[in-house]
Amino acid sequence: MTMEEEQPKGLEIEIQPLKPISLLVTRVAGVMYRDDPWFVTDGLYHHCPLELRREPENDYDPFAVMVMRGDEMIGYIPRERNIVIANLMDAGRELRCRVCAMDRDDYSIDLWIEILMDRIEPKDLIDGKIKLTVI
C-alpha cells in the first residue's frame, strides 16, 4: 500500500434542498408607530420576503430585532419573543423572514411574519454539494 492510498479521500455528497426550519411565527410590534404605516406596508403579500436587522444599541431592549422592507423599518419582533432570534443572528446564522398574514383597515394594521432558518448554511455548500473528508 502506498502513501497515497492511505491518505483520506474527499467524498462528495449531493444534498437535496431541505425544507427550512420555521423558528417563529409572530405579530410585528410597533407597526402603527411608524410615520406612515400604510405606506410602509403597502404592496406586502403572502410570503413577501422581508429582512431582519439587529439593533443591539436599542435603549429599551438589547435583543431588539427590526423587521425591515429595504431601508424602511416596519416594526420589531416583540420583546418577549426575540431573544433566540437575536442570539442566532449574533452567532452569524442567516435567517429569512416573510409575511404570513396581514389585516389592514382604516384604523390599524396587524402584520404577522414567519422567521425561517435553512437547515444547511449556503456557505457550507460548494456547487450544491458538501465536501466531506472520510477519516
N, C-alpha and C positions, 0 to 999 in steps of 0.2 A: 504494500500500500504506500503510495507516495504522499508527500506533504500536502499536495493539492487536494487529494481525495479526503484528507482528514479535516480540512477547513469547513466550517459551516457554510452551507449554501443558502442563498436567498430564496424565499418561497413567496411567490406572488399569488394572492387570492383576490379574486374579483368580488367586490361587495355589492350586493343588490341594494338599491335605495331602501332604507328603512323608514318607517313612519316616525316622524319626530315625536318627542315626548311632550305632552301637554302638561306644563307645570302649574298653570294658574289661569282661571277664568275669573275676572274681576270687573267691577264697575270702575270707571276712571273718575277720580276725585277732582273737584275744583274746576270742572269744565265751565260752569256758569260764572266763574270769577275772571275769565278771560275778557279782554276788551270787547271783542265781538265773537262770542262763541258760535253763533250761527254761521259766520263766515269761515271760521277755522274748521268746522265740521261739515261744511257744505261739500257735497260730492263724495262723502265716505259711503262705502258699500260693504256688504257682507264679504269677509275675508280680505278687505282692503289692507295692504301692508302699512304698518306704522313703525316708528322707531322708538327705542328706549334709550334714554341717556341718564347716566348717574349725575347726581348733584350732591356730592359729599359735603360741600361747604354750606349746605342749607342750614340756616339758623335754627329751624324748628325740628328738623329730622335728619340726622346724619346718614340715614339709609334711604334718603329720597331718591326716587326714580321717576324722571319725567317721561311722559308719553308725548312724542313729537310727530308732527307731519311736516317733513322737510325742516325748515328753520322755525316753524310755528309750534309753540308749546300748546298742547291741548289740555293737559292736566297732569295728574300724578297717579301712580299706583297708591292706593290707600295705605297709610302708615301702618296699620295693623296687619298688612299683607305683604310688605315689601322687603323684609329682612333677607329672606332666602334669595330673592331675585337680585338684590343689591350685592350680596356676598358672591353669587355666581358671576355677576358682571365684574366685580373687583378681582376675581380669580382668573379673569380673561376668557370666560365662556361667552360664546356668541349666542345671543338669544334673539328670537324673532317674535314679532308682535303683530297681531291682526285684529281687525274689527270682527266681533262675533254677533253683536246686536246693537241697535240704536233706536231710541224713541225720541223724536223731536216734535215739539208743538210750539205754539206761540210764546210759551212761558218757560219752558225748560228743555234740557237736553240730557238724556240718560244714555251714556255710551258704555258698552261692555267690550272688553278685549280678551283675547286669549294669548298667553305667552308660551312659546314653544322653544324647545331645545333639541337640536339634532343629536341623534344617538352617536354619530361619529363626526368629529370636527372636520370641516373642509381642509384644514391644514394638515390633517393626518392622511389625506388621500393624494396619490400621485396618479394622474390619468384614470381616476375612478378605481384605483387599486391601492391596497395597503401592502407594503413590503414588510415581511416578517423574516427574521433570521432564525433558522432551526438550530438549536444548540445540542 
